[in-house]
Amino acid sequence: MHLQQVPSMPRARAILQSKYPYNISGRCINREWFNLPMPQVWDVFSEELYLTVINHNLLIHSFVLMNNHFHLLASTPDANISQCMYRLLKNVSLRLTQAGNRINQTFAGRHYKTILDHPSYYLNAYKYNYRNPVQACMAERVEDYPYSTLHGLLGRSKLLIPLAFDDTLFDNIDDTLSWLNQKPSDQQNEAVRWALKRQYFKSKKDKLTNSSVLFDGEII
């Protein structure tokens, strides 16, 4: 008996727009680690993000590099997110694959692009991303992790990645760091993680009550 092959679901086409920022995340293929020392991976990403800004007018708000994935907050004044990400991932993958003597490409085929069409959604993504190293027990505090733009913005390392002015951080640095280091509940954290895998930020619903875990305007 022959089993009929079920066709894979087509990927949703990226929504091209210039009004709201995107949260973008991508992961190494098969959840493998980058096959290079983290400082070298950081340098490659920094250089390619710089060139993407120069060549495609990407507006970067924050970037966090983990050992097998990344988190990027960015806007596209020219409504060209697909072009920006194609260029970035293609060149980073090529450089990391060659430098790490890999056979396979670096990134899994899919990356997530979530439109953050409310200020609270942006802030939740901002905090989730900068807290990712703390959540993974790779740093005790958000400002201690060296492979994030926050580290550079605070003057703790040289930052090549060109950033938009960070109103969130520089409105009050001490208060912002205190907020970033305040751990959200596991339920809130999971709700944000789930929301950042949708085309538009959308809160996960509680299984028992069927109500949204994050209410409109809630900031973790």
Buried (B, 14 or more C-beta within 10 A) or exposed (E): EEEEEEEEEEEEEBBEEEEBBBBBBBBBBEEBEBBBEBEBBBBBBBBBBBBBBEEBBBBBBBBBBBBBBBBBBBBBEBEBBBBBBBBBBEBBBBBBBEBBEBEEBBBBEEBBBBBBEBEBBBBBBBBBBBBBBBEEEBBEEBBBBBBBBBBBBBEEBEBEBBBBEBEBBEEEEEEBBEBBBEEBEEEBBEBBBBBBBBBEBBBBBEEEEEEBBBEEEBBB
